[in-house]
Amino acid sequence: MREYEIFLKNDKVKFYTRFGWFITVINLAAILYVTYHLNKFEEMKLSFIILGVLVSGIFIFKRRLKKVFFGDSEYLPAFIFILPVWMLLGFPWFAALNAFLVFFGVFAGRIPVVYLNQTAIYYPAFPKKSIQWSELANIILKDGYLTIDFKNNKLIQQLVDESNTTIDEKEFNEFCKQQMNK
């Protein structure tokens, strides 16, 4: 069974990373501000020590943890520190908001991959979209662009990350024609 895997470019990763670091710095400043104004330094001392040990462990095992839990994100490991601190300070809504941001940060920073096989095309939307060959008018890979043309006049065109994708365009396009003609 023939299968293809096409990596698409995600040009917004740099923006998402900068925004993630911005949110991280705001969170840390807000935690210090709230801790100082609520006079909770004495209560929080043990919690900060425990969380400091956790953060140190995260940085020591950073590579392994990043690949397993966070993909290529640089700022998300900091949220292992931020989320419990908001809970310990008694602000569960801030923790929930940050968890929401982490959830979308993971999806925004991932590398989108299109999987094609003889039964369907799996497009990296949110949630992952399964496209049947019968829904398509055409699909073509040419000059670094993947173009998916639907019968209902919807068109998807994405730039391919050629550093990760090594596919013979002619062979790929022939495979797609065969699947659409079945």
C-alpha beads as a LAMMPS data file, in Angstrom:
LAMMPS data file: protein, C-alpha beads

182 atoms
181 bonds

1 atom types
1 bond types

-500.0 500.0 xlo xhi
-500.0 500.0 ylo yhi
-500.0 500.0 zlo zhi

Masses

1 110.0

Atoms # bond

1 1 1 0.000 0.000 0.000
2 1 1 1.505 3.290 -1.090
3 1 1 1.628 6.177 1.377
4 1 1 2.969 9.707 1.272
5 1 1 3.859 12.112 4.045
6 1 1 4.135 15.795 3.139
7 1 1 5.429 18.298 5.689
8 1 1 3.944 21.770 5.327
9 1 1 5.638 24.998 6.336
10 1 1 4.415 26.730 9.459
11 1 1 5.659 30.288 9.018
12 1 1 3.940 31.516 12.166
13 1 1 5.963 29.423 14.612
14 1 1 8.313 32.335 15.304
15 1 1 5.377 34.627 16.142
16 1 1 3.768 31.978 18.385
17 1 1 7.059 31.438 20.193
18 1 1 7.505 35.170 20.853
19 1 1 3.899 35.478 22.000
20 1 1 4.363 32.448 24.287
21 1 1 7.445 33.998 25.892
22 1 1 5.543 37.285 26.301
23 1 1 2.701 35.475 28.116
24 1 1 5.262 33.617 30.251
25 1 1 6.960 36.847 31.359
26 1 1 3.584 38.474 32.120
27 1 1 2.602 35.435 34.191
28 1 1 5.823 35.477 36.180
29 1 1 5.503 39.224 36.838
30 1 1 1.863 38.778 37.868
31 1 1 2.779 35.896 40.201
32 1 1 5.432 38.010 41.917
33 1 1 3.040 40.983 42.159
34 1 1 0.199 38.909 43.623
35 1 1 2.510 37.075 46.015
36 1 1 3.966 40.359 47.263
37 1 1 0.608 42.158 47.659
38 1 1 -1.122 39.238 49.340
39 1 1 1.830 38.839 51.739
40 1 1 2.044 35.159 50.937
41 1 1 5.825 34.882 50.746
42 1 1 6.044 32.853 53.975
43 1 1 3.190 30.532 52.957
44 1 1 4.579 30.087 49.472
45 1 1 8.232 29.502 50.432
46 1 1 7.959 25.684 50.487
47 1 1 5.882 25.685 47.303
48 1 1 8.451 27.836 45.519
49 1 1 11.253 25.516 46.662
50 1 1 9.389 22.438 45.378
51 1 1 8.521 24.151 42.123
52 1 1 12.104 25.380 41.766
53 1 1 13.307 21.785 42.031
54 1 1 10.726 20.779 39.394
55 1 1 11.839 23.556 37.052
56 1 1 15.481 22.605 37.567
57 1 1 14.598 19.022 36.668
58 1 1 12.786 20.227 33.579
59 1 1 15.835 22.141 32.393
60 1 1 18.146 19.214 33.157
61 1 1 15.976 16.778 31.158
62 1 1 14.807 19.469 28.732
63 1 1 15.477 17.663 25.469
64 1 1 13.769 14.452 26.433
65 1 1 10.749 16.202 27.989
66 1 1 10.378 18.624 25.094
67 1 1 10.180 15.892 22.482
68 1 1 7.715 13.822 24.495
69 1 1 5.388 16.518 25.840
70 1 1 5.977 19.814 24.080
71 1 1 7.225 19.128 20.558
72 1 1 9.495 21.948 19.438
73 1 1 8.055 24.611 21.740
74 1 1 10.579 26.524 23.822
75 1 1 8.309 28.263 26.317
76 1 1 5.767 25.563 27.231
77 1 1 7.947 23.852 29.887
78 1 1 7.714 27.084 31.909
79 1 1 3.990 26.477 32.258
80 1 1 4.698 23.392 34.372
81 1 1 5.850 25.980 36.911
82 1 1 3.171 28.611 36.246
83 1 1 -0.015 26.504 36.394
84 1 1 0.504 25.003 39.877
85 1 1 1.656 28.345 41.301
86 1 1 -1.603 30.020 40.255
87 1 1 -3.492 27.165 41.912
88 1 1 -1.410 27.470 45.105
89 1 1 -2.018 31.224 45.182
90 1 1 -5.766 30.602 45.020
91 1 1 -6.386 31.805 41.448
92 1 1 -7.704 28.754 39.598
93 1 1 -9.155 30.895 36.799
94 1 1 -5.692 32.166 35.872
95 1 1 -4.448 28.580 35.889
96 1 1 -7.370 27.550 33.647
97 1 1 -6.713 30.442 31.257
98 1 1 -3.045 29.494 31.035
99 1 1 -3.931 25.821 30.506
100 1 1 -6.164 26.959 27.635
101 1 1 -3.235 28.931 26.150
102 1 1 -0.925 25.927 26.539
103 1 1 -3.447 23.703 24.763
104 1 1 -3.613 26.021 21.761
105 1 1 0.122 26.727 21.895
106 1 1 0.851 23.044 21.398
107 1 1 -1.368 22.901 18.310
108 1 1 -0.212 26.224 16.865
109 1 1 3.474 25.367 17.093
110 1 1 3.325 21.884 15.630
111 1 1 4.612 20.965 12.197
112 1 1 1.617 20.265 9.954
113 1 1 1.846 16.984 8.041
114 1 1 -0.470 15.776 5.275
115 1 1 -0.776 11.985 5.058
116 1 1 -1.985 10.401 1.825
117 1 1 -2.761 6.766 1.202
118 1 1 -5.023 4.768 -1.099
119 1 1 -8.095 5.283 1.067
120 1 1 -7.962 8.978 2.037
121 1 1 -6.003 12.158 2.636
122 1 1 -5.510 13.265 6.234
123 1 1 -5.130 17.024 6.452
124 1 1 -3.723 18.668 9.629
125 1 1 -6.674 20.871 10.499
126 1 1 -8.066 21.156 14.010
127 1 1 -9.501 18.553 14.418
128 1 1 -7.652 16.443 11.856
129 1 1 -9.636 16.318 8.632
130 1 1 -10.109 13.182 6.545
131 1 1 -10.666 13.890 2.846
132 1 1 -11.969 11.130 0.607
133 1 1 -10.579 10.854 -2.909
134 1 1 -14.114 11.078 -4.311
135 1 1 -14.437 14.641 -2.917
136 1 1 -11.563 15.937 -5.042
137 1 1 -11.416 17.441 -8.508
138 1 1 -7.609 17.553 -8.457
139 1 1 -4.587 17.351 -6.202
140 1 1 -1.141 18.335 -7.354
141 1 1 2.339 18.880 -5.945
142 1 1 4.302 21.386 -8.010
143 1 1 7.051 23.933 -7.376
144 1 1 6.935 23.453 -3.616
145 1 1 3.162 23.900 -3.304
146 1 1 0.541 21.303 -2.482
147 1 1 -2.788 22.199 -4.079
148 1 1 -5.967 20.348 -3.134
149 1 1 -8.942 21.254 -5.352
150 1 1 -12.338 20.028 -4.188
151 1 1 -15.338 19.341 -6.427
152 1 1 -17.322 21.969 -4.471
153 1 1 -14.812 24.677 -5.618
154 1 1 -13.010 24.813 -2.278
155 1 1 -9.247 25.121 -2.702
156 1 1 -6.411 24.466 -0.259
157 1 1 -2.930 25.553 -1.251
158 1 1 0.010 25.195 1.144
159 1 1 3.746 25.696 0.909
160 1 1 5.656 22.426 1.370
161 1 1 8.643 22.243 3.697
162 1 1 11.067 20.790 1.169
163 1 1 13.799 20.267 3.761
164 1 1 11.667 17.523 5.391
165 1 1 9.744 16.307 2.334
166 1 1 11.501 14.341 -0.371
167 1 1 8.857 13.214 -2.855
168 1 1 9.146 12.782 -6.595
169 1 1 6.503 15.216 -7.903
170 1 1 5.763 13.253 -11.078
171 1 1 5.284 9.963 -9.209
172 1 1 3.156 11.653 -6.545
173 1 1 0.900 13.398 -9.084
174 1 1 0.445 10.140 -11.000
175 1 1 -0.529 8.344 -7.777
176 1 1 -3.107 11.052 -7.022
177 1 1 -4.610 10.825 -10.533
178 1 1 -4.964 7.059 -10.145
179 1 1 -6.720 7.428 -6.787
180 1 1 -9.165 10.050 -8.099
181 1 1 -10.015 7.919 -11.149
182 1 1 -10.981 4.873 -9.056

Bonds

1 1 1 2
2 1 2 3
3 1 3 4
4 1 4 5
5 1 5 6
6 1 6 7
7 1 7 8
8 1 8 9
9 1 9 10
10 1 10 11
11 1 11 12
12 1 12 13
13 1 13 14
14 1 14 15
15 1 15 16
16 1 16 17
17 1 17 18
18 1 18 19
19 1 19 20
20 1 20 21
21 1 21 22
22 1 22 23
23 1 23 24
24 1 24 25
25 1 25 26
26 1 26 27
27 1 27 28
28 1 28 29
29 1 29 30
30 1 30 31
31 1 31 32
32 1 32 33
33 1 33 34
34 1 34 35
35 1 35 36
36 1 36 37
37 1 37 38
38 1 38 39
39 1 39 40
40 1 40 41
41 1 41 42
42 1 42 43
43 1 43 44
44 1 44 45
45 1 45 46
46 1 46 47
47 1 47 48
48 1 48 49
49 1 49 50
50 1 50 51
51 1 51 52
52 1 52 53
53 1 53 54
54 1 54 55
55 1 55 56
56 1 56 57
57 1 57 58
58 1 58 59
59 1 59 60
60 1 60 61
61 1 61 62
62 1 62 63
63 1 63 64
64 1 64 65
65 1 65 66
66 1 66 67
67 1 67 68
68 1 68 69
69 1 69 70
70 1 70 71
71 1 71 72
72 1 72 73
73 1 73 74
74 1 74 75
75 1 75 76
76 1 76 77
77 1 77 78
78 1 78 79
79 1 79 80
80 1 80 81
81 1 81 82
82 1 82 83
83 1 83 84
84 1 84 85
85 1 85 86
86 1 86 87
87 1 87 88
88 1 88 89
89 1 89 90
90 1 90 91
91 1 91 92
92 1 92 93
93 1 93 94
94 1 94 95
95 1 95 96
96 1 96 97
97 1 97 98
98 1 98 99
99 1 99 100
100 1 100 101
101 1 101 102
102 1 102 103
103 1 103 104
104 1 104 105
105 1 105 106
106 1 106 107
107 1 107 108
108 1 108 109
109 1 109 110
110 1 110 111
111 1 111 112
112 1 112 113
113 1 113 114
114 1 114 115
115 1 115 116
116 1 116 117
117 1 117 118
118 1 118 119
119 1 119 120
120 1 120 121
121 1 121 122
122 1 122 123
123 1 123 124
124 1 124 125
125 1 125 126
126 1 126 127
127 1 127 128
128 1 128 129
129 1 129 130
130 1 130 131
131 1 131 132
132 1 132 133
133 1 133 134
134 1 134 135
135 1 135 136
136 1 136 137
137 1 137 138
138 1 138 139
139 1 139 140
140 1 140 141
141 1 141 142
142 1 142 143
143 1 143 144
144 1 144 145
145 1 145 146
146 1 146 147
147 1 147 148
148 1 148 149
149 1 149 150
150 1 150 151
151 1 151 152
152 1 152 153
153 1 153 154
154 1 154 155
155 1 155 156
156 1 156 157
157 1 157 158
158 1 158 159
159 1 159 160
160 1 160 161
161 1 161 162
162 1 162 163
163 1 163 164
164 1 164 165
165 1 165 166
166 1 166 167
167 1 167 168
168 1 168 169
169 1 169 170
170 1 170 171
171 1 171 172
172 1 172 173
173 1 173 174
174 1 174 175
175 1 175 176
176 1 176 177
177 1 177 178
178 1 178 179
179 1 179 180
180 1 180 181
181 1 181 182
